[in-house]
Amino acid sequence: MSTRSSRSSEKGAEYLNYAFDDAISGDSKCAKETSVVESNSSVTIQAETNDKQRENWDSPVEFLLSCISMSVGLGNIWRFPFVAYENGGGAFLVPYLIVLAFIGRPLYFLEMVLGQFSSSGSVKIWDCVPIAKGIGYGQALATWCVVTYYCVLMALSFFYLFASFQAVLPWTECDPEWATENCYSTTANLSVYNLTNESVSSAEEYFKIYVLKKVPNMDSGLGVPDWRLTLCLLLCWILVFAMLAKGVSSSGKVAYFTALFPYVVLITLLIRGCTLPGAGQGILYFITPDWEKVLTPDVWYAAVTQCFFSLSVGFGPISTFASYNPFRHPIYRDSTIVSLADTFTSILAGVTIFAILGNLSYETNQPIENVVEGGTGLAFISYPEAISKFDSVPQLFAVLFFLMLITLAIGSASGLAGCIITILSDDIPQIPRWIITAVVCAASFLIGLVYVTPGGQYILDLVDYFGGGFIIYVMVIAQTIAVCWVYGLEKIVRDIRFMLGFGLGIYWKLTWCIFIPIALAVIFIYAMVVYEPLKTDDGEPYPPSANAAGWLVAAFAILQLPIWGAYVVHKQSGTTWIQRLKVSLLPSEQWGPKDPETKRLWLDYNKQFVRFSWIPNPKWLSNCKSR
């Protein structure tokens, strides 16, 4: 496997100077000391060869498939169809594609650029703007929130997968062991039942009563973890550990399956679904546009949130994956392919899901809006119920469906967990990666036990609501401001030209520098203004204490920005706080290509644009200015 240098030496206090061209002038002694600084920087570059080397992907295909596997996840299958249906049907594609073009794709490419250029994870990339280091840690907290409940959803999929091998699918009958008097069988002739508003399908009771053992509300307490789901959760984290213990050399191989298998299943289910009565009505219901909704702010907020979760921008895995690329790898092409693949998958999943839900509506003689649910309700109630009505081998299609969910979940979970592992590996390279991986997986498993308690689904929804959306909005806004306004748009464009061999047009510059931060800030402020406390699936509001806990989770992640910013400023050299602040806004000497020869070429390349390539510590600069 090819390798490249990982972390540059910690020696020296020099900083790249692009912004202060006129900081020093007219002093021969200062000029001499500048020469010494440039000489010292050469020593620093040479020292990099002694650092631990960073592995590369075995092939460009593994990187591309890993990105697809991470980005194309559960959100495409059970979130996008429901979000699109709720926000204008086919008309939702208009705001979604606009958001994808002007926010999603530019952010995806920017995160790839930062990771590949610096060969660093989502925290070390902030050597370009040290004061913004808290962005990486804030993203890591959001990532950990998401990956812990992703594996719980994977555990539920494993539970259903094992149950699908029975001669009779267990959610099709009202088993006296767990069914209530309101239960009706999903496969029976509904005319024999005296259905009322209190009637509940066997699929719903199986999921909520038998699988989750769900308590009526949060006031009932959490309870103890269910042993069956605990074993399934343990299996999930063992699989994640096996994928990540050896780094990208192992996870890259698995990506061939995790990226491609879901398409095989989706196409199979679509073909089967289109042969069923009512499928056409279901698809028509999904794509019929409601153009009035396109003009409402809620739809645009939903489009941005869906884009973030779908592409995984703002969480950190994109820059982490790109950091294992060779320096000249054509990520522009890959970012375009992943964006298109993600959008295609979302639309394909929507058509497939609604084709089969259309059949469920036809079979149960209910309006389709009564059988459509989002999230876990779609995956573990509506869809299993629809599959159970297939005339031939419903067990086969159930196995395929839940195996697809497992594949999607493990692809995303391994990418998210790998991001956290890379952060720790970059910070403490002396510890073997497999040990860090084991600790992260074990800790995540223990946290995940909360979600497999009878009250765990309420906690899961709470963490999903606060631990992802709000945090990521703030982090992405801060990320674009730090890179394009502090580090500098011209400098990042110049770095891209040095790395990829071409410059960027006005589209990229406007989206990064102006459109993304302003648009996201406006949408985020709107979301805060219209915010309503979280409610359960039954429409009951969460207790005030639960909402307060959710806000504390979001606040803790967002506070990483000022906390780490203050820490970085405090650690800088300088006689005054203002001097330390200025230096913390400049790239550290660790910023740049990690390969020594490439870094030397990069420094020489930048000398044609600036008067000085390096700036020493502020104390020396202050002495020069005082003469």
C-alpha positions in Angstrom: 0.0 0.0 0.0 1.3 3.5 -0.8 1.9 5.8 2.1 2.6 9.4 2.7 3.9 11.6 5.6 1.3 12.2 8.3 2.0 14.9 10.9 4.5 17.6 10.6 6.9 18.4 13.5 5.7 20.3 16.5 9.0 22.3 16.5 9.2 26.0 15.7 6.8 28.9 16.2 6.6 30.1 12.6 3.4 30.8 10.8 2.4 31.1 7.2 1.9 34.8 6.3 -0.5 35.6 3.5 -2.4 38.5 5.1 0.4 40.6 6.6 2.5 41.4 3.5 3.3 44.9 4.9 3.9 43.8 8.5 7.7 44.1 8.2 9.6 46.6 6.1 12.9 48.5 5.8 15.0 46.7 8.5 18.0 44.7 7.4 18.2 42.9 10.7 14.6 41.8 10.4 15.2 40.7 6.9 18.1 38.6 8.1 16.0 37.0 10.8 13.3 36.3 8.2 15.9 34.3 6.3 16.7 32.4 9.4 13.0 31.6 9.8 12.8 30.4 6.3 15.9 28.2 6.9 14.3 26.9 10.0 11.2 26.0 8.2 13.3 23.8 5.9 14.5 22.0 9.0 10.9 21.5 10.0 10.0 20.0 6.6 12.9 17.6 6.8 11.8 16.6 10.3 8.4 15.5 8.9 10.0 12.4 7.3 10.5 11.0 10.8 6.8 11.2 11.6 4.4 8.3 11.5 3.3 7.8 7.9 -0.4 8.0 6.8 -1.9 5.2 4.8 -3.6 5.7 1.5 -6.6 4.0 -0.1 -5.6 0.9 -2.1 -7.4 2.3 -5.1 -9.4 5.4 -6.2 -12.4 3.2 -6.6 -12.4 2.2 -2.9 -12.4 5.9 -1.9 -15.3 6.7 -4.3 -17.3 3.7 -3.1 -16.6 4.5 0.6 -17.9 8.1 0.0 -21.0 6.7 -1.7 -21.5 4.2 1.1 -21.2 6.8 3.8 -23.4 9.5 2.1 -26.1 7.1 0.8 -27.5 5.9 4.0 -30.7 5.4 6.0 -31.8 9.0 5.4 -32.2 8.3 1.7 -34.4 5.3 2.3 -36.7 6.3 5.1 -36.3 10.1 5.5 -36.2 11.5 2.0 -39.5 9.9 0.7 -41.4 11.1 3.8 -39.8 14.6 3.8 -40.6 15.0 0.0 -44.2 13.8 0.5 -44.7 16.2 3.4 -43.2 19.2 1.6 -44.8 19.3 -1.8 -44.2 15.9 -3.3 -42.6 16.2 -6.7 -42.3 20.0 -6.2 -39.9 19.4 -3.3 -37.3 18.3 -5.8 -37.0 22.0 -6.9 -35.8 23.4 -3.6 -33.9 20.2 -2.9 -31.9 20.4 -6.2 -31.3 24.1 -5.7 -29.9 23.5 -2.2 -27.9 20.6 -3.5 -26.3 22.7 -6.3 -25.6 25.8 -4.2 -25.0 24.4 -0.7 -24.6 20.6 -0.7 -22.2 20.1 -3.5 -19.9 23.1 -2.8 -19.6 22.1 0.8 -18.9 18.5 -0.1 -16.1 19.6 -2.4 -14.7 22.1 0.1 -14.5 19.4 2.9 -12.8 17.1 0.4 -10.3 19.8 -0.4 -9.4 20.5 3.2 -8.9 16.8 4.0 -6.9 15.9 1.0 -4.7 19.0 0.9 -3.6 18.6 4.5 -3.8 14.8 4.8 -5.5 15.4 8.2 -8.7 14.5 10.0 -11.6 16.9 10.8 -9.7 18.6 13.7 -6.2 18.8 12.3 -7.4 20.5 9.1 -8.0 23.6 11.3 -4.2 24.2 11.4 -5.2 26.5 8.6 -7.1 28.7 11.1 -6.1 27.5 14.6 -8.6 29.6 16.4 -11.4 27.6 14.6 -10.2 24.2 16.0 -13.4 24.0 18.0 -15.3 23.4 14.8 -13.7 20.0 14.5 -14.5 19.0 18.0 -18.1 20.3 17.8 -18.6 18.3 14.6 -17.1 15.3 16.4 -19.7 15.5 19.2 -22.5 15.7 16.7 -21.0 12.8 14.8 -20.8 10.7 18.0 -24.5 11.5 18.7 -25.5 10.3 15.3 -23.3 7.2 15.1 -24.5 5.9 18.5 -28.2 5.9 17.4 -27.3 4.8 13.8 -26.0 1.5 15.3 -29.2 1.1 17.3 -31.2 1.4 14.1 -28.9 -1.2 12.6 -29.5 -3.4 15.7 -33.2 -3.2 15.1 -32.6 -4.2 11.5 -30.7 -7.2 12.6 -33.5 -8.2 14.9 -36.0 -8.0 12.1 -33.6 -9.8 9.7 -33.4 -12.8 12.1 -37.1 -12.7 12.5 -37.6 -12.8 8.8 -36.3 -16.4 8.5 -39.4 -17.8 10.2 -42.0 -19.7 8.3 -44.6 -17.0 9.2 -43.4 -13.5 9.5 -44.0 -12.7 13.2 -45.4 -9.2 12.7 -48.3 -10.5 10.5 -50.2 -12.2 13.4 -51.5 -11.0 16.7 -49.6 -13.3 19.1 -51.4 -13.5 22.5 -48.0 -13.2 24.1 -47.8 -9.5 23.3 -50.9 -8.4 21.3 -53.6 -6.3 22.9 -57.3 -6.6 22.3 -57.1 -3.8 19.7 -54.7 -5.8 17.5 -55.7 -6.9 14.0 -53.6 -9.2 11.7 -52.1 -7.4 8.7 -52.6 -10.4 6.4 -56.2 -11.3 7.3 -59.3 -10.1 5.5 -60.0 -6.8 7.2 -63.8 -7.2 6.6 -63.9 -9.8 9.5 -62.6 -7.2 11.9 -64.7 -4.5 13.5 -62.1 -1.8 13.1 -62.3 1.3 15.2 -60.0 4.3 15.7 -58.3 2.4 18.5 -57.5 -0.6 16.2 -53.8 -1.2 15.8 -52.1 -3.4 13.2 -50.1 -6.4 14.3 -47.0 -4.9 12.6 -47.2 -1.8 14.8 -47.8 -3.7 18.1 -45.1 -6.2 17.2 -42.6 -3.3 16.9 -43.7 -1.2 19.8 -44.7 -3.9 22.3 -42.7 -7.0 21.4 -39.5 -5.5 20.0 -39.1 -2.1 21.8 -41.2 -2.9 24.9 -41.9 0.8 24.6 -43.3 2.6 27.7 -46.2 5.0 27.2 -44.2 8.2 27.9 -40.9 9.5 29.3 -42.4 9.9 32.8 -42.5 6.1 32.9 -38.7 6.0 33.1 -36.0 4.3 31.0 -36.0 0.8 32.4 -33.2 -1.7 31.7 -31.7 -2.6 28.3 -33.5 -5.4 26.4 -31.1 -8.4 26.2 -32.1 -9.3 22.7 -31.5 -5.8 21.3 -28.3 -5.5 23.4 -26.9 -8.6 21.7 -27.8 -7.1 18.3 -26.2 -3.8 19.2 -23.1 -5.7 20.3 -23.0 -7.4 16.9 -23.2 -4.1 15.2 -20.2 -2.6 17.0 -18.2 -5.8 16.5 -18.8 -5.4 12.7 -17.8 -1.7 12.9 -14.6 -2.6 14.8 -13.7 -5.3 12.3 -14.2 -2.8 9.4 -12.1 0.0 11.0 -9.4 -1.7 13.1 -7.0 -1.8 10.2 -7.9 1.6 8.7 -8.9 2.2 5.1 -7.1 -1.0 4.0 -10.0 -3.0 5.5 -12.9 -0.6 5.2 -12.2 0.1 1.6 -12.7 -3.5 0.7 -16.1 -3.7 2.5 -17.2 -0.6 0.5 -17.5 -2.7 -2.7 -20.5 -4.4 -1.0 -21.9 -1.7 1.2 -22.0 0.8 -1.7 -23.4 -1.4 -4.4 -25.7 -4.0 -2.7 -28.4 -1.4 -1.7 -28.9 -0.6 -5.4 -29.5 -4.2 -6.2 -32.1 -4.5 -3.5 -33.8 -1.2 -4.4 -34.1 -2.1 -8.1 -35.4 -5.6 -7.1 -38.0 -4.1 -4.8 -39.0 -1.5 -7.4 -39.5 -4.2 -10.1 -41.6 -6.3 -7.7 -43.5 -3.2 -6.4 -44.4 -2.0 -9.9 -46.2 -5.4 -10.6 -48.5 -4.9 -7.6 -52.0 -3.4 -7.8 -52.1 0.2 -6.5 -48.3 0.8 -7.1 -49.1 3.4 -9.8 -51.3 5.4 -7.5 -48.6 5.3 -4.8 -45.9 6.6 -7.2 -48.3 9.3 -8.5 -49.0 10.4 -5.0 -45.3 10.8 -4.4 -44.4 12.8 -7.5 -47.6 14.9 -7.8 -46.3 18.5 -7.1 -47.9 20.9 -4.7 -46.3 24.1 -6.0 -47.7 26.3 -3.2 -45.5 24.7 -0.6 -42.3 25.6 -2.5 -42.8 29.2 -1.5 -42.9 28.4 2.3 -39.7 28.7 4.4 -40.4 25.4 6.1 -39.9 23.5 2.8 -36.5 25.2 2.3 -35.5 24.4 5.8 -36.4 20.8 5.2 -34.5 20.7 2.0 -31.3 22.0 3.6 -31.6 19.6 6.6 -32.2 16.7 4.3 -29.2 17.7 2.1 -27.0 17.8 5.2 -28.1 14.4 6.5 -28.1 12.8 3.0 -24.6 13.9 2.0 -23.1 13.9 5.5 -21.7 17.4 5.1 -20.7 19.2 8.2 -20.0 16.0 10.3 -16.4 15.5 9.4 -16.2 12.1 7.6 -15.8 13.6 4.2 -12.6 15.4 5.0 -11.4 12.3 6.9 -11.9 10.0 3.9 -10.2 12.5 1.6 -7.2 12.7 4.0 -6.2 9.2 2.9 -6.0 10.2 -0.8 -2.8 10.8 -2.7 -2.2 14.6 -2.9 -3.2 14.9 -6.6 -6.3 12.7 -6.5 -9.1 14.3 -8.7 -11.6 14.9 -6.0 -13.6 17.3 -8.1 -14.8 14.4 -10.2 -15.5 12.3 -7.1 -17.5 15.0 -5.4 -19.7 15.4 -8.5 -20.3 11.6 -8.8 -21.2 11.2 -5.1 -23.6 14.2 -5.2 -25.4 12.8 -8.3 -25.4 9.2 -6.9 -26.9 10.5 -3.6 -29.7 12.4 -5.4 -30.4 9.5 -7.7 -30.7 7.1 -4.8 -33.1 9.4 -2.9 -35.4 9.6 -5.9 -35.1 5.8 -6.6 -35.9 5.1 -3.0 -38.9 7.4 -3.0 -40.4 5.8 -6.1 -39.7 2.3 -4.7 -41.1 3.0 -1.2 -44.3 4.7 -2.5 -44.9 1.9 -5.1 -45.1 -0.6 -2.3 -47.0 1.7 0.0 -49.5 2.3 -2.8 -50.1 -1.5 -2.8 -50.5 -1.4 1.0 -53.1 1.3 0.6 -54.9 -0.8 -2.1 -54.9 -4.0 0.0 -56.1 -2.3 3.2 -58.6 0.0 1.4 -57.2 3.0 3.2 -56.1 6.4 1.9 -52.4 6.4 1.2 -51.8 9.2 3.7 -53.0 6.8 6.4 -50.3 4.2 5.7 -47.4 6.6 5.1 -45.0 7.1 8.0 -41.5 8.5 8.3 -38.4 7.3 10.1 -38.6 4.1 12.1 -42.3 3.8 11.5 -41.7 3.4 7.8 -38.8 1.0 8.2 -40.2 -1.2 10.9 -44.0 -0.9 10.6 -45.3 0.3 7.2 -42.8 -1.4 5.0 -42.8 -4.8 6.8 -46.6 -4.8 6.7 -46.5 -4.1 3.0 -44.0 -6.8 2.3 -46.0 -9.3 4.3 -48.9 -9.0 1.8 -46.7 -10.2 -1.1 -48.2 -13.3 -2.6 -44.9 -15.2 -3.1 -42.1 -15.6 -0.6 -42.5 -12.5 1.5 -39.7 -13.8 3.7 -37.2 -13.3 0.8 -38.2 -9.7 0.3 -38.1 -9.1 4.0 -34.6 -10.5 4.2 -33.5 -8.4 1.3 -35.0 -5.2 2.7 -33.5 -5.5 6.2 -30.2 -6.7 4.8 -30.2 -3.5 2.7 -30.9 -1.4 5.9 -28.0 -3.1 7.7 -25.7 -2.4 4.7 -26.7 1.2 4.5 -26.4 1.7 8.3 -23.0 0.1 8.5 -21.6 2.1 5.6 -22.7 5.4 7.3 -21.8 4.2 10.8 -18.3 3.1 9.8 -17.7 6.5 8.2 -18.9 8.4 11.2 -17.0 6.3 13.7 -13.9 6.4 11.5 -14.0 10.2 11.7 -13.8 10.1 15.5 -11.1 7.4 15.4 -9.0 9.5 12.9 -9.3 12.6 15.2 -7.9 10.6 18.1 -5.2 8.9 16.0 -4.0 12.3 14.7 -3.9 13.7 18.3 -2.2 10.7 19.9 -0.4 8.8 17.1 1.7 6.8 19.6 -1.3 4.6 20.4 -2.0 1.9 17.9 -5.1 2.5 15.8 -6.7 -0.8 16.7 -6.7 0.2 20.4 -8.3 3.5 19.7 -10.9 1.8 17.5 -11.6 -0.7 20.3 -12.1 2.1 22.9 -14.3 4.2 20.6 -16.5 1.2 19.7 -16.8 0.0 23.3 -17.7 3.4 24.6 -20.2 3.9 21.8 -21.8 0.5 22.6 -22.2 1.4 26.3 -23.8 4.7 25.3 -26.1 2.9 22.9 -27.5 0.8 25.7 -29.6 3.7 26.7 -31.4 3.5 23.4 -32.4 -0.2 23.8 -34.3 0.4 27.0 -38.1 0.6 27.0 -37.8 4.4 27.1 -34.9 4.5 24.8 -36.8 5.6 21.7 -37.7 8.8 23.4 -34.0 9.5 24.1 -33.1 8.5 20.5 -35.6 11.0 19.0 -34.3 13.7 21.4 -30.7 13.1 20.4 -31.6 12.9 16.7 -33.4 16.2 16.9 -30.9 18.2 18.9 -27.7 16.4 18.3 -27.7 16.7 14.6 -29.6 19.5 13.0 -28.9 22.5 15.2 -25.2 21.7 15.8 -24.4 21.1 12.2 -26.0 24.4 11.0 -23.8 26.3 13.4 -20.7 24.3 12.5 -21.2 24.6 8.7 -21.7 28.4 9.0 -18.5 28.7 11.1 -16.6 26.4 8.8 -17.3 28.5 5.6 -16.5 31.8 7.4 -13.3 30.4 8.9 -12.0 29.0 5.5 -13.2 31.7 3.1 -13.2 34.8 5.2 -10.3 34.2 7.7 -8.0 31.8 5.9 -9.0 33.6 2.7 -10.9 32.7 -0.4 -7.9 33.5 -2.7 -5.6 31.3 -0.6 -7.9 28.3 -0.7 -8.4 28.7 -4.4 -4.7 29.0 -4.9 -4.1 25.8 -2.8 -6.7 24.0 -5.0 -4.8 25.2 -8.1 -1.6 23.9 -6.7 -3.1 20.5 -5.7 -5.4 19.8 -8.7 -3.9 21.9 -11.4 -6.8 24.1 -12.2 -8.5 27.2 -10.8 -12.1 27.6 -9.8 -14.8 29.8 -11.4 -17.1 32.4 -9.9 -19.7 29.7 -9.0 -17.5 28.2 -6.3 -16.3 31.5 -5.0 -19.8 33.0 -4.6 -21.3 29.9 -3.0 -18.5 29.4 -0.5 -17.9 33.0 0.4 -21.4 34.6 0.2 -24.3 32.4 -0.5 -23.7 29.5 1.9 -23.0 31.4 5.1 -25.8 34.0 4.4 -28.4 31.4 3.3 -27.7 29.1 6.2 -27.7 31.9 8.7 -31.1 33.1 7.5 -32.6 29.6 7.5 -31.1 28.9 11.0 -32.6 32.2 12.4 -35.9 31.3 10.9 -35.8 27.8 12.5 -35.1 29.4 15.9 -38.0 31.9 15.5 -40.6 29.2 14.6 -39.1 26.6 16.9 -41.6 24.4 18.7 -40.7 21.9 21.5 -40.2 18.4 20.4 -43.2 16.1 20.4 -43.6 12.3 20.4 -45.1 10.2 17.6 -48.4 10.5 19.3 -48.3 14.3 19.3 -47.6 14.6 23.0 -45.0 17.2 23.9 -41.8 16.1 25.6 -41.4 17.2 29.2 -39.7 20.6 29.6 -36.7 18.8 31.3 -36.2 16.7 28.2 -36.2 19.7 25.9 -33.8 21.4 28.3 -31.5 18.4 28.2 -31.6 18.5 24.4 -30.6 22.1 24.3 -27.8 21.3 26.7 -26.4 18.7 24.3 -26.6 21.2 21.4 -25.1 24.0 23.5 -22.2 21.8 24.7 -21.2 21.1 21.1 -21.6 24.7 20.0 -19.5 25.9 23.0 -16.5 24.0 21.7 -16.0 27.0 19.3 -15.3 29.7 22.0 -13.7 27.2 24.4 -11.1 25.9 21.9 -10.7 29.4 20.4 -9.8 30.8 23.8 -7.5 27.9 24.5 -5.6 28.3 21.2 -5.2 32.1 21.7 -3.9 31.5 25.3 -1.3 29.0 24.1 0.1 31.3 21.4 3.4 33.2 21.9 3.0 37.0 22.2 3.4 39.9 24.7 -0.3 41.0 24.4 -3.6 39.3 24.0 -4.1 41.1 20.6 -0.8 39.7 19.3 -1.8 36.2 20.3 -5.2 36.6 18.7 -3.7 37.8 15.4 -1.4 34.8 15.3 -4.2 32.4 16.1 -5.9 33.6 13.0 -2.9 32.7 10.8 -2.1 29.2 9.5 0.2 27.3 11.8 3.4 25.8 10.5 1.7 22.3 10.5 -0.7 23.5 7.8 0.0 22.3 4.2 0.9 19.2 2.4 2.3 16.5 4.7 4.8 15.1 2.1 8.1 17.0 2.7 8.9 17.5 -1.0 5.3 18.6 -1.9 5.3 21.0 1.0 8.6 22.6 -0.2 7.2 23.0 -3.7 4.0 24.5 -2.2 6.0 27.0 -0.2 8.0 28.0 -3.3 4.8 28.2 -5.3 3.3 30.7 -2.8 6.4 33.0 -2.8 5.3 34.4 -6.1 2.1 35.7 -4.4 3.5 37.1 -1.1 6.5 39.0 0.1 7.2 36.6 3.0 6.4 32.9 3.1 6.7 32.6 6.9 6.1 34.9 9.8 7.9 34.2 13.2 6.3 34.5 16.6 4.7 37.8 17.5 7.4 38.7 20.0 10.1 38.8 17.3 7.7 40.7 15.0 7.0 43.3 17.7 10.8 43.9 18.1 11.1 44.4 14.4 8.2 47.0 14.4 9.7 48.9 17.3 12.9 49.8 15.4 
